Amino acid sequence: MGAARGEHADPLFALVAGDISMPVTFNLGRLGWSPTVQLTAHLRSRPAPGWLRIQVESRAVHGMWFDSDATVVDSTGRLVCQARQLALSATP
């Protein structure tokens, strides 16, 4: 399933990769569990052999709510997965 065991990433692992990063609110010192309230993920293509690169960013943090957008790109630079979530962070 994953590159950790020396295997190539499959489509399921590409979807998981869109949600496995640390919560973006850790950068604000809000450590702890950040439960996902809503997650939408789109598998755009099968990943090529090799590593996946993940970029995660947030456009809004309001009180305990925040959003998170993840883009997963394969070793050839092709878009593999896009994921967006709305989540809760630890107390501000």
C-alpha positions in Angstrom: 0.0 0.0 0.0 2.7 2.6 0.8 6.2 3.6 0.0 7.3 3.1 3.6 7.8 -0.7 2.8 9.5 0.1 -0.5 6.3 -0.5 -2.5 4.8 1.9 -5.0 2.0 4.1 -3.8 -1.4 2.9 -5.0 -4.6 5.0 -5.4 -5.8 4.2 -1.9 -2.6 5.4 -0.4 -2.8 8.5 -2.5 -6.2 9.3 -0.9 -4.9 8.7 2.6 -1.9 10.9 1.8 -4.3 13.8 1.5 -5.3 13.5 5.2 -2.2 12.2 7.1 -0.3 15.5 7.7 -0.2 17.2 11.1 -3.0 19.7 11.5 -2.0 23.2 10.2 -3.0 24.7 13.5 0.1 23.1 15.1 2.0 26.1 13.6 -0.2 28.3 15.9 0.8 26.3 19.0 -2.6 24.5 19.1 -1.3 21.0 19.8 -3.6 18.1 20.4 -6.4 16.2 18.6 -8.0 18.0 15.7 -11.1 16.1 14.6 -12.2 16.3 11.0 -15.8 17.5 10.7 -16.0 17.2 6.9 -13.5 15.8 4.3 -13.8 15.8 0.6 -11.1 14.1 -1.4 -10.7 13.8 -5.2 -8.5 11.1 -6.8 -7.3 12.7 -10.0 -5.0 10.0 -11.4 -3.1 6.9 -10.5 0.3 7.7 -8.9 3.4 6.9 -10.9 6.0 4.7 -9.1 8.0 6.6 -6.5 7.4 9.1 -3.7 4.4 11.3 -3.3 4.8 15.0 -2.4 2.1 16.7 -0.2 1.5 20.4 0.2 -1.0 21.4 2.9 -2.2 25.0 3.6 -5.0 26.7 5.4 -7.0 29.8 4.3 -9.0 30.3 7.5 -8.7 29.8 11.2 -11.7 31.1 13.1 -11.9 30.3 16.8 -11.7 26.5 17.0 -12.6 26.0 13.4 -10.1 25.8 10.5 -9.9 24.6 7.0 -7.1 22.6 5.3 -6.3 22.0 1.7 -4.0 19.2 0.6 -2.5 18.7 -2.8 -0.8 15.4 -3.5 1.6 15.1 -6.5 3.5 12.0 -7.7 7.1 11.6 -8.6 6.5 12.9 -12.2 4.8 16.1 -10.9 1.3 14.9 -11.9 -1.6 15.9 -9.7 -2.8 12.7 -7.9 -5.2 13.8 -5.2 -6.8 17.0 -3.8 -8.4 17.0 -0.4 -10.2 19.7 1.6 -11.4 19.5 5.2 -13.1 21.5 7.8 -11.9 20.6 11.3 -11.8 21.7 15.0 -8.6 22.6 16.7 -7.5 22.5 20.3 -8.7 25.5 22.4 -7.1 28.7 21.2 
